[in-house]
Each structure stands twice: as structure tokens, then as C-alpha cells.
Amino acid sequence: MRSSRSIVNVLKGDLSLVGPRPPPPREVADCPSDLRRRLVVKPGLTGLRRVLAAVPCHPNSAMDPP
């Protein structure tokens, strides 16, 4: 159920597929003005690091034996 709500939010444009997690309200309140620029980025369902971890670094690495 939760994932279907998240997909609906992506379709509405409230979330992106890949992006940072939304910051907690306290973090937003304590954020210095020079760092608020990063809060403009639309939050996502998953982070870039997780996506990149799923991609093999070398084209033949999936073929290599364990």
C-alpha cells in the first residue's frame, strides 16, 4: 500500500524516482541560509547511491564467476 501511494506521488510530481530523502522539519528549520539550496531538490523514492550500487562497474562483471 505504501509503495502505491509513493508511485501516485511520483505521477503527481510531488516526488521523483531518484532523489534525496525528504529532510525532517527540524533539519529544515536549523539549516543555514547558504545550505538551503539543497532543499530545493525534489525528494525521491530512492537515492542515487542505491541506484548506482545496482549497476555493475565493468560491462563484463556480471559474467565473472563469484
Secondary structure, 3 states (H helix, E strand, C coil): CHHHHHHHHHHHCCCEEECCCCCCHHHHHHCCHHHHHHHHCCCEEECHHHHHHCCCCCCCCCCCCC
